[in-house]
Amino acid sequence: MILRYDRLGVEIPAGDPDPAGAMAVQELMGGRFGEMSTLMNYTFQSFGFRGRKELRPFYDLIANIAAEEYGHIEAVGATITTMLSGADARQIVEQGSPAHFLKSGKGVLPVDSGGAPWTGDYVFSSGDLVEVLTHNFFLETGARNGKLKVYEAVDHPSARALTAYLLVRGGVHQVAYARALELLTGADLTKAFPMPRIPTDKIPECRPYLEQGSHLTLYRFTPDDYTEVVAVFKGAHPETGEELRVEHPAPEGFPWPDAPAEEDVFAPDYAPGEIAQIAQKLREEAGLKDDVGKRAA
């Protein structure tokens, strides 16, 4: 089961509308190396995992990272929606993706930066544990490269905050899969195939995460499960030599950024004030407090 919290793993700052940047960030959602791919690869691998009892540390690793990846698609979605808030139709059509205006209420879509839909063809789940872990290492390699490209291409504060966060967290997953393979086969992929030289310590938005030790930490995204991940995620970080660690619970997170009504795309309605009154009436009838919608903040 999935237990969902109404929070984000990263704080998404506001900024001016940026339809062109939002279209670029779509690659991190629906691209081959986007967050939908990492989420669905690890999710389906955990569904079909055989020998779960005997290989529990490896199952826990894949299943736990899958849970974190759900939070990553949330963060990408919140970023794109924030970057489109306040943009008018002509600005979106001329500078970005018309679909953001015509199909999604100025919100995120399950597509890449070129508008191609995400596809299940991006999922690899052969059942062979060594194959799966090797695939996942290279998937995270491509994903981190993609995040750095978006960081370099888009200077919107939301995109910069998102990509810096994902660069650090993706690095943790990359190390996790490499270490699992090393323990299973003796092969050290970080030496055979050096990890991409992404200088996270030179990216200002990454530095707070490095100072917190996030690059060393695999969080357990579950109330009580996936405890055996500690048997795999251990030892020295291949780049810094610092000790890897597993922590529980995961960080509390941040409130979702405000997404104001956009009447020109009828989101959430052509007359949002009217349905807001209906929602308020329903709250009152249910005995809810007036600030119920603000509790996540």
Secondary structure, DSSP 8 states (H G I E B T S, - for coil): -----S-BSS-----S--HHHHHHHTHHHHSTTSHHHHHHHHHHHHHT-SSTTTTHHHHHHHHHHHHHHHHHHHHHHHHHHHHHTT--HHHHHHHS-HHHHHTSSS---SB-TTS-B--GGG----S-HHHHHHHHHHHHHHHHHHHHHHHHH---HHHHHHHHHHHHHHHHHHHHHHHHHHHHHS--HHHHS------GGGSGGGHHHHHHTGGGEEE--SSS--GGGGGTS-SB-TTT--B-EEESS----B-------BGGGTBS-SSHHHHHHHHHHHHHHTT--TTGGGTT-
